[in-house]
Each structure stands twice: as structure tokens, then as C-alpha cells.
Amino acid sequence: MANTYTQIHIHAVFAVKYRAAVLEKAWRADVFKYMTGIVRAYDHKMLQINGVEDHVHLLFGMRPTQSLSDLMQNVKRDSSKWINERGLVKGHFQWQGGFGAFSYSKSQVPTVATYIERQEAHHKKETFKKEYETILTNFDVNYDESYTFQELI
């Protein structure tokens, strides 16, 4: 759209279904590259992506040409298909339903990018559940634990 000027920075977080620890380090960087390609294909700008065995963090500059929900649906659907087509996990891979998304000002982007970059070290000290609860609390987001933290029993 002509004369549309934006600066929207989104930190999105989503987990593997039941928070199964199946994102193996050996191929995790490849799936992150694939996800980056999906984000770029929709004309958004990936600033940082990383995660650990059971979840992913994305930080990107969002263009107002697509809804956030549609973008996340595309990233999750297409990356799931990519993982399944390559047989990277035993059984059928799926992301957990939903996602968290949080907006940041330009001045906060370097701090958030560094935080995402250091996920492996971070999760040696803190669980995903604690991390996600902290983010939700810091942003004053009400949530239902029965949906947010579904685990395989």
C-alpha cells in the first residue's frame, strides 16, 4: 500500500505438540533456516530465530500485508510438512496449537535478539514453562494453563 509506513517488531514463541523434546540439535538449524525462508517469502524480515528441543522463538519485522495469525499458521504448517517429509522425527510431527506474540520497540530489539540467540544457555537454568509464564506475566497476558502447557503424559 502506498503511503503506509510501519515499524512492527514481533517476538513469537510456539512449542512442539505436548512439548515433546524432538527438535534435535543435528537438524534444528536447518528447520530454522526453512522457517526464515517462509517469513521472508511473505515479505517480513527475520531478525533472530532460535530454540531448543521443545520450542522456538522468532523475532521479526512484520509488514502490514498479512495478519500475524496467518503468518504463524503458514510458518507452523509449512515447517511441520518439511520436518515430516524428511522423516526427521519418529512418528508424525506437529506444533502445539496457538502461539505467543509480543511486540517490542526498535530500542528493545537488540536485547530480545540476544535473548533468543542464547536460548540453549538460558534453558540450562530455566524451563520453558517458567520462561513462558514470565513472558506472559511481564506482558500482563491472561492465560489458561490447561491450554498453554499441554504436556504428553
Disulfide bonds with the S-S distance in Angstrom:
none
